[in-house]
Amino acid sequence: MEERRNKYIAVQYKLYTVDEKGEHLVEQTTPERPFDFISGFGFALEAFEDKVKDLEKGKTFTFELSKEEAYGDYEEERVLDLDREMFAVNGHFDHEHIYNGAVVPLQNEDGNHFYGRVLEVTEEKVKMDLNHPLAGEKLLFSGLVTENREATKEEIQNLINHLHGECDCDECNCDHHHEHGDGCGCGCGHCH
């Protein structure tokens, strides 16, 4: 079957980690804020997209993803001690955003955006964990497909604009992010 790209997909779901002690709820979307994405752009985990892309609107789903299908192993070498001055704004350390447990947007020298979690702040260093928060975990998704249709030209253009930092929709100022992507409900895809 020919793979169909550019499908607008929206799902409501509960996300659990699964271990020997059972299932542990880590995230839940709402009807007002489903996880939405356009297929073929790499915003959802590939294995997640593969499981939902052919489900019709109204269909329910329950499936597990192994850690290899999800975010891979937790890697100690992705925990870095960064110079504190990297987090200065106007010559002053950014205490408002950089504190233990904070998840902050970062950018490397190639311009790639990603998130890191602050593990510790000292007088000279900020210890950052660049592993995905769900690295090393088996995941269980249970939910409902609320939309699955061809994306409109406008939705695709909004996504492209957003990827180039040109999104001007109000809802992109959202203050949450889904662990496997980020659907802000603005039609431009994701706030990452």
Secondary structure, DSSP 4 states (H G I P E B T S, - for coil): -PPPPSEEEEEEEEEEEEETTEEEEEEE--SSS-EEEETTSS-S-HHHHHHHTTPPTT-EEEEEE-TTTTT----GGGEEEEEGGGGEETTEE-TTT-STT-EEEEE-TT--EEEEEEEEE-SSEEEEE-S-TTTT-EEEEEEEEEEEEEPPHHHHHHHHHHHTT----GGGG-S---TT----SSSS----
